[in-house]
Amino acid sequence: SVPTADLRLFGKPESFERRRMGVALARGVDTDQARERAREISGKVRPVAG
């Protein structure tokens, strides 16, 4: 869990290289902190072969 951060996945049925499948949203006391939190939560996503 990352404070004041949210990961939104779009629910697309297929993925391919460079396709955006979601977005990481975050807040912080300044933009640097918000960016770091967004990077942290987006780094928790791993692709799974289906």
N, CA, C and O atoms as a Maestro MAE file, in Angstrom:
{
 s_m_m2io_version
 :::
 2.0.0
}

f_m_ct {
 s_m_title
 :::
 protein
 m_atom[200] {
  # First column is atom index #
  i_m_mmod_type
  r_m_x_coord
  r_m_y_coord
  r_m_z_coord
  i_m_residue_number
  s_m_chain_name
  s_m_pdb_residue_name
  s_m_pdb_atom_name
  i_m_atomic_number
  :::
  1 25 0.837 -1.181 0.000 1 A "SER " " N  " 7
  2 3 0.000 0.000 0.000 1 A "SER " " CA " 6
  3 2 0.882 1.244 0.000 1 A "SER " " C  " 6
  4 15 1.884 1.313 0.712 1 A "SER " " O  " 8
  5 25 0.492 2.217 -0.807 2 A "VAL " " N  " 7
  6 3 1.218 3.477 -0.898 2 A "VAL " " CA " 6
  7 2 0.259 4.591 -0.477 2 A "VAL " " C  " 6
  8 15 -0.819 4.718 -1.056 2 A "VAL " " O  " 8
  9 25 0.632 5.403 0.522 3 A "PRO " " N  " 7
  10 3 -0.271 6.458 0.991 3 A "PRO " " CA " 6
  11 2 -0.661 7.428 -0.124 3 A "PRO " " C  " 6
  12 15 0.179 7.817 -0.935 3 A "PRO " " O  " 8
  13 25 -1.901 7.806 -0.162 4 A "THR " " N  " 7
  14 3 -2.487 8.757 -1.126 4 A "THR " " CA " 6
  15 2 -2.176 8.411 -2.581 4 A "THR " " C  " 6
  16 15 -2.016 9.305 -3.412 4 A "THR " " O  " 8
  17 25 -2.091 7.128 -2.887 5 A "ALA " " N  " 7
  18 3 -1.848 6.695 -4.263 5 A "ALA " " CA " 6
  19 2 -2.893 5.659 -4.660 5 A "ALA " " C  " 6
  20 15 -3.396 4.908 -3.825 5 A "ALA " " O  " 8
  21 25 -3.205 5.634 -5.948 6 A "ASP " " N  " 7
  22 3 -4.218 4.715 -6.458 6 A "ASP " " CA " 6
  23 2 -3.770 4.212 -7.821 6 A "ASP " " C  " 6
  24 15 -3.183 4.955 -8.607 6 A "ASP " " O  " 8
  25 25 -4.049 2.958 -8.088 7 A "LEU " " N  " 7
  26 3 -3.737 2.360 -9.379 7 A "LEU " " CA " 6
  27 2 -5.054 2.018 -10.054 7 A "LEU " " C  " 6
  28 15 -5.861 1.271 -9.502 7 A "LEU " " O  " 8
  29 25 -5.274 2.558 -11.240 8 A "ARG " " N  " 7
  30 3 -6.515 2.290 -11.972 8 A "ARG " " CA " 6
  31 2 -6.182 1.509 -13.233 8 A "ARG " " C  " 6
  32 15 -5.461 1.991 -14.107 8 A "ARG " " O  " 8
  33 25 -6.716 0.298 -13.314 9 A "LEU " " N  " 7
  34 3 -6.513 -0.546 -14.490 9 A "LEU " " CA " 6
  35 2 -7.731 -0.420 -15.389 9 A "LEU " " C  " 6
  36 15 -8.863 -0.412 -14.906 9 A "LEU " " O  " 8
  37 25 -7.505 -0.320 -16.693 10 A "PHE " " N  " 7
  38 3 -8.576 -0.030 -17.639 10 A "PHE " " CA " 6
  39 2 -9.429 -1.237 -17.998 10 A "PHE " " C  " 6
  40 15 -10.535 -1.062 -18.511 10 A "PHE " " O  " 8
  41 25 -8.960 -2.452 -17.750 11 A "GLY " " N  " 7
  42 3 -9.754 -3.647 -18.034 11 A "GLY " " CA " 6
  43 2 -9.794 -4.030 -19.505 11 A "GLY " " C  " 6
  44 15 -10.753 -4.657 -19.956 11 A "GLY " " O  " 8
  45 25 -8.773 -3.664 -20.251 12 A "LYS " " N  " 7
  46 3 -8.710 -4.030 -21.667 12 A "LYS " " CA " 6
  47 2 -8.486 -5.539 -21.794 12 A "LYS " " C  " 6
  48 15 -7.746 -6.118 -20.998 12 A "LYS " " O  " 8
  49 25 -9.107 -6.177 -22.773 13 A "PRO " " N  " 7
  50 3 -9.016 -7.637 -22.892 13 A "PRO " " CA " 6
  51 2 -7.661 -8.147 -23.390 13 A "PRO " " C  " 6
  52 15 -7.307 -9.296 -23.128 13 A "PRO " " O  " 8
  53 25 -6.901 -7.315 -24.102 14 A "GLU " " N  " 7
  54 3 -5.607 -7.735 -24.648 14 A "GLU " " CA " 6
  55 2 -4.556 -6.687 -24.340 14 A "GLU " " C  " 6
  56 15 -4.849 -5.496 -24.231 14 A "GLU " " O  " 8
  57 25 -3.333 -7.156 -24.203 15 A "SER " " N  " 7
  58 3 -2.225 -6.219 -24.041 15 A "SER " " CA " 6
  59 2 -1.183 -6.507 -25.107 15 A "SER " " C  " 6
  60 15 -1.083 -7.624 -25.613 15 A "SER " " O  " 8
  61 25 -0.422 -5.496 -25.435 16 A "PHE " " N  " 7
  62 3 0.714 -5.653 -26.323 16 A "PHE " " CA " 6
  63 2 1.719 -4.579 -25.968 16 A "PHE " " C  " 6
  64 15 1.402 -3.644 -25.232 16 A "PHE " " O  " 8
  65 25 2.924 -4.707 -26.485 17 A "GLU " " N  " 7
  66 3 4.002 -3.805 -26.118 17 A "GLU " " CA " 6
  67 2 3.601 -2.350 -26.321 17 A "GLU " " C  " 6
  68 15 3.063 -1.978 -27.364 17 A "GLU " " O  " 8
  69 25 3.870 -1.545 -25.320 18 A "ARG " " N  " 7
  70 3 3.633 -0.096 -25.306 18 A "ARG " " CA " 6
  71 2 2.160 0.299 -25.168 18 A "ARG " " C  " 6
  72 15 1.838 1.484 -25.248 18 A "ARG " " O  " 8
  73 25 1.264 -0.664 -24.964 19 A "ARG " " N  " 7
  74 3 -0.151 -0.331 -24.769 19 A "ARG " " CA " 6
  75 2 -0.379 0.080 -23.316 19 A "ARG " " C  " 6
  76 15 0.040 -0.623 -22.397 19 A "ARG " " O  " 8
  77 25 -1.026 1.189 -23.115 20 A "ARG " " N  " 7
  78 3 -1.307 1.673 -21.770 20 A "ARG " " CA " 6
  79 2 -2.504 0.922 -21.205 20 A "ARG " " C  " 6
  80 15 -3.610 1.017 -21.737 20 A "ARG " " O  " 8
  81 25 -2.285 0.180 -20.134 21 A "MET " " N  " 7
  82 3 -3.326 -0.662 -19.544 21 A "MET " " CA " 6
  83 2 -3.905 -0.066 -18.264 21 A "MET " " C  " 6
  84 15 -4.872 -0.594 -17.716 21 A "MET " " O  " 8
  85 25 -3.325 1.018 -17.793 22 A "GLY " " N  " 7
  86 3 -3.809 1.646 -16.572 22 A "GLY " " CA " 6
  87 2 -3.027 2.911 -16.289 22 A "GLY " " C  " 6
  88 15 -2.195 3.343 -17.087 22 A "GLY " " O  " 8
  89 25 -3.312 3.499 -15.132 23 A "VAL " " N  " 7
  90 3 -2.652 4.739 -14.748 23 A "VAL " " CA " 6
  91 2 -2.442 4.745 -13.232 23 A "VAL " " C  " 6
  92 15 -3.279 4.250 -12.477 23 A "VAL " " O  " 8
  93 25 -1.323 5.309 -12.805 24 A "ALA " " N  " 7
  94 3 -1.031 5.471 -11.381 24 A "ALA " " CA " 6
  95 2 -1.299 6.926 -11.007 24 A "ALA " " C  " 6
  96 15 -0.777 7.845 -11.637 24 A "ALA " " O  " 8
  97 25 -2.114 7.124 -9.981 25 A "LEU " " N  " 7
  98 3 -2.459 8.461 -9.500 25 A "LEU " " CA " 6
  99 2 -1.942 8.614 -8.080 25 A "LEU " " C  " 6
  100 15 -2.044 7.686 -7.277 25 A "LEU " " O  " 8
  101 25 -1.385 9.787 -7.761 26 A "ALA " " N  " 7
  102 3 -0.862 9.995 -6.413 26 A "ALA " " CA " 6
  103 2 -0.885 11.475 -6.050 26 A "ALA " " C  " 6
  104 15 -0.844 12.355 -6.910 26 A "ALA " " O  " 8
  105 25 -0.953 11.713 -4.745 27 A "ARG " " N  " 7
  106 3 -0.854 13.073 -4.212 27 A "ARG " " CA " 6
  107 2 0.321 13.114 -3.250 27 A "ARG " " C  " 6
  108 15 0.733 12.091 -2.703 27 A "ARG " " O  " 8
  109 25 0.853 14.316 -3.054 28 A "GLY " " N  " 7
  110 3 1.935 14.505 -2.099 28 A "GLY " " CA " 6
  111 2 2.009 15.961 -1.698 28 A "GLY " " C  " 6
  112 15 1.232 16.785 -2.179 28 A "GLY " " O  " 8
  113 25 2.941 16.280 -0.819 29 A "VAL " " N  " 7
  114 3 3.090 17.670 -0.389 29 A "VAL " " CA " 6
  115 2 3.661 18.535 -1.509 29 A "VAL " " C  " 6
  116 15 3.486 19.753 -1.508 29 A "VAL " " O  " 8
  117 25 4.343 17.907 -2.463 30 A "ASP " " N  " 7
  118 3 4.836 18.602 -3.654 30 A "ASP " " CA " 6
  119 2 4.847 17.614 -4.825 30 A "ASP " " C  " 6
  120 15 4.589 16.425 -4.640 30 A "ASP " " O  " 8
  121 25 5.144 18.107 -6.016 31 A "THR " " N  " 7
  122 3 5.094 17.238 -7.202 31 A "THR " " CA " 6
  123 2 6.138 16.125 -7.148 31 A "THR " " C  " 6
  124 15 5.889 15.024 -7.639 31 A "THR " " O  " 8
  125 25 7.291 16.393 -6.565 32 A "ASP " " N  " 7
  126 3 8.320 15.352 -6.469 32 A "ASP " " CA " 6
  127 2 7.832 14.170 -5.632 32 A "ASP " " C  " 6
  128 15 8.040 13.016 -6.005 32 A "ASP " " O  " 8
  129 25 7.192 14.453 -4.514 33 A "GLN " " N  " 7
  130 3 6.671 13.384 -3.668 33 A "GLN " " CA " 6
  131 2 5.543 12.635 -4.372 33 A "GLN " " C  " 6
  132 15 5.469 11.409 -4.286 33 A "GLN " " O  " 8
  133 25 4.669 13.352 -5.061 34 A "ALA " " N  " 7
  134 3 3.571 12.703 -5.786 34 A "ALA " " CA " 6
  135 2 4.111 11.796 -6.887 34 A "ALA " " C  " 6
  136 15 3.616 10.684 -7.068 34 A "ALA " " O  " 8
  137 25 5.113 12.254 -7.615 35 A "ARG " " N  " 7
  138 3 5.716 11.429 -8.669 35 A "ARG " " CA " 6
  139 2 6.370 10.180 -8.094 35 A "ARG " " C  " 6
  140 15 6.241 9.094 -8.659 35 A "ARG " " O  " 8
  141 25 7.058 10.325 -6.990 36 A "GLU " " N  " 7
  142 3 7.707 9.172 -6.365 36 A "GLU " " CA " 6
  143 2 6.672 8.144 -5.918 36 A "GLU " " C  " 6
  144 15 6.876 6.943 -6.097 36 A "GLU " " O  " 8
  145 25 5.581 8.598 -5.347 37 A "ARG " " N  " 7
  146 3 4.520 7.674 -4.927 37 A "ARG " " CA " 6
  147 2 3.886 6.986 -6.132 37 A "ARG " " C  " 6
  148 15 3.582 5.794 -6.073 37 A "ARG " " O  " 8
  149 25 3.683 7.723 -7.223 38 A "ALA " " N  " 7
  150 3 3.116 7.123 -8.435 38 A "ALA " " CA " 6
  151 2 4.068 6.071 -9.004 38 A "ALA " " C  " 6
  152 15 3.627 5.002 -9.426 38 A "ALA " " O  " 8
  153 25 5.366 6.366 -9.020 39 A "ARG " " N  " 7
  154 3 6.351 5.385 -9.494 39 A "ARG " " CA " 6
  155 2 6.363 4.147 -8.602 39 A "ARG " " C  " 6
  156 15 6.462 3.020 -9.086 39 A "ARG " " O  " 8
  157 25 6.261 4.370 -7.304 40 A "GLU " " N  " 7
  158 3 6.285 3.247 -6.359 40 A "GLU " " CA " 6
  159 2 5.095 2.315 -6.574 40 A "GLU " " C  " 6
  160 15 5.266 1.097 -6.625 40 A "GLU " " O  " 8
  161 25 3.910 2.867 -6.697 41 A "ILE " " N  " 7
  162 3 2.730 2.014 -6.872 41 A "ILE " " CA " 6
  163 2 2.714 1.364 -8.257 41 A "ILE " " C  " 6
  164 15 2.291 0.216 -8.388 41 A "ILE " " O  " 8
  165 25 3.166 2.077 -9.289 42 A "SER " " N  " 7
  166 3 3.184 1.469 -10.624 42 A "SER " " CA " 6
  167 2 4.233 0.364 -10.711 42 A "SER " " C  " 6
  168 15 4.090 -0.557 -11.515 42 A "SER " " O  " 8
  169 25 5.274 0.442 -9.904 43 A "GLY " " N  " 7
  170 3 6.302 -0.596 -9.874 43 A "GLY " " CA " 6
  171 2 5.824 -1.904 -9.267 43 A "GLY " " C  " 6
  172 15 6.508 -2.922 -9.378 43 A "GLY " " O  " 8
  173 25 4.674 -1.892 -8.636 44 A "LYS " " N  " 7
  174 3 4.126 -3.104 -8.030 44 A "LYS " " CA " 6
  175 2 3.339 -3.956 -9.027 44 A "LYS " " C  " 6
  176 15 2.928 -5.068 -8.696 44 A "LYS " " O  " 8
  177 25 3.127 -3.453 -10.230 45 A "VAL " " N  " 7
  178 3 2.360 -4.179 -11.253 45 A "VAL " " CA " 6
  179 2 3.299 -5.096 -12.028 45 A "VAL " " C  " 6
  180 15 4.375 -4.680 -12.456 45 A "VAL " " O  " 8
  181 25 2.884 -6.336 -12.201 46 A "ARG " " N  " 7
  182 3 3.665 -7.314 -12.970 46 A "ARG " " CA " 6
  183 2 2.755 -7.979 -13.987 46 A "ARG " " C  " 6
  184 15 1.634 -8.360 -13.650 46 A "ARG " " O  " 8
  185 25 3.214 -8.128 -15.232 47 A "PRO " " N  " 7
  186 3 2.400 -8.817 -16.241 47 A "PRO " " CA " 6
  187 2 2.291 -10.309 -15.935 47 A "PRO " " C  " 6
  188 15 3.209 -10.912 -15.380 47 A "PRO " " O  " 8
  189 25 1.172 -10.881 -16.302 48 A "VAL " " N  " 7
  190 3 0.922 -12.304 -16.093 48 A "VAL " " CA " 6
  191 2 0.509 -12.908 -17.429 48 A "VAL " " C  " 6
  192 15 -0.415 -12.415 -18.077 48 A "VAL " " O  " 8
  193 25 1.186 -13.967 -17.838 49 A "ALA " " N  " 7
  194 3 0.824 -14.644 -19.088 49 A "ALA " " CA " 6
  195 2 -0.498 -15.368 -18.887 49 A "ALA " " C  " 6
  196 15 -0.710 -16.034 -17.873 49 A "ALA " " O  " 8
  197 25 -1.379 -15.230 -19.864 50 A "GLY " " N  " 7
  198 3 -2.686 -15.835 -19.691 50 A "GLY " " CA " 6
  199 2 -2.937 -16.862 -20.702 50 A "GLY " " C  " 6
  200 15 -4.002 -17.480 -20.703 50 A "GLY " " O  " 8
  :::
 }
 m_bond[199] {
  # First column is bond index #
  i_m_from
  i_m_to
  i_m_order
  :::
  1 1 2 1
  2 2 3 1
  3 3 4 2
  4 3 5 1
  5 5 6 1
  6 6 7 1
  7 7 8 2
  8 7 9 1
  9 9 10 1
  10 10 11 1
  11 11 12 2
  12 11 13 1
  13 13 14 1
  14 14 15 1
  15 15 16 2
  16 15 17 1
  17 17 18 1
  18 18 19 1
  19 19 20 2
  20 19 21 1
  21 21 22 1
  22 22 23 1
  23 23 24 2
  24 23 25 1
  25 25 26 1
  26 26 27 1
  27 27 28 2
  28 27 29 1
  29 29 30 1
  30 30 31 1
  31 31 32 2
  32 31 33 1
  33 33 34 1
  34 34 35 1
  35 35 36 2
  36 35 37 1
  37 37 38 1
  38 38 39 1
  39 39 40 2
  40 39 41 1
  41 41 42 1
  42 42 43 1
  43 43 44 2
  44 43 45 1
  45 45 46 1
  46 46 47 1
  47 47 48 2
  48 47 49 1
  49 49 50 1
  50 50 51 1
  51 51 52 2
  52 51 53 1
  53 53 54 1
  54 54 55 1
  55 55 56 2
  56 55 57 1
  57 57 58 1
  58 58 59 1
  59 59 60 2
  60 59 61 1
  61 61 62 1
  62 62 63 1
  63 63 64 2
  64 63 65 1
  65 65 66 1
  66 66 67 1
  67 67 68 2
  68 67 69 1
  69 69 70 1
  70 70 71 1
  71 71 72 2
  72 71 73 1
  73 73 74 1
  74 74 75 1
  75 75 76 2
  76 75 77 1
  77 77 78 1
  78 78 79 1
  79 79 80 2
  80 79 81 1
  81 81 82 1
  82 82 83 1
  83 83 84 2
  84 83 85 1
  85 85 86 1
  86 86 87 1
  87 87 88 2
  88 87 89 1
  89 89 90 1
  90 90 91 1
  91 91 92 2
  92 91 93 1
  93 93 94 1
  94 94 95 1
  95 95 96 2
  96 95 97 1
  97 97 98 1
  98 98 99 1
  99 99 100 2
  100 99 101 1
  101 101 102 1
  102 102 103 1
  103 103 104 2
  104 103 105 1
  105 105 106 1
  106 106 107 1
  107 107 108 2
  108 107 109 1
  109 109 110 1
  110 110 111 1
  111 111 112 2
  112 111 113 1
  113 113 114 1
  114 114 115 1
  115 115 116 2
  116 115 117 1
  117 117 118 1
  118 118 119 1
  119 119 120 2
  120 119 121 1
  121 121 122 1
  122 122 123 1
  123 123 124 2
  124 123 125 1
  125 125 126 1
  126 126 127 1
  127 127 128 2
  128 127 129 1
  129 129 130 1
  130 130 131 1
  131 131 132 2
  132 131 133 1
  133 133 134 1
  134 134 135 1
  135 135 136 2
  136 135 137 1
  137 137 138 1
  138 138 139 1
  139 139 140 2
  140 139 141 1
  141 141 142 1
  142 142 143 1
  143 143 144 2
  144 143 145 1
  145 145 146 1
  146 146 147 1
  147 147 148 2
  148 147 149 1
  149 149 150 1
  150 150 151 1
  151 151 152 2
  152 151 153 1
  153 153 154 1
  154 154 155 1
  155 155 156 2
  156 155 157 1
  157 157 158 1
  158 158 159 1
  159 159 160 2
  160 159 161 1
  161 161 162 1
  162 162 163 1
  163 163 164 2
  164 163 165 1
  165 165 166 1
  166 166 167 1
  167 167 168 2
  168 167 169 1
  169 169 170 1
  170 170 171 1
  171 171 172 2
  172 171 173 1
  173 173 174 1
  174 174 175 1
  175 175 176 2
  176 175 177 1
  177 177 178 1
  178 178 179 1
  179 179 180 2
  180 179 181 1
  181 181 182 1
  182 182 183 1
  183 183 184 2
  184 183 185 1
  185 185 186 1
  186 186 187 1
  187 187 188 2
  188 187 189 1
  189 189 190 1
  190 190 191 1
  191 191 192 2
  192 191 193 1
  193 193 194 1
  194 194 195 1
  195 195 196 2
  196 195 197 1
  197 197 198 1
  198 198 199 1
  199 199 200 2
  :::
 }
}
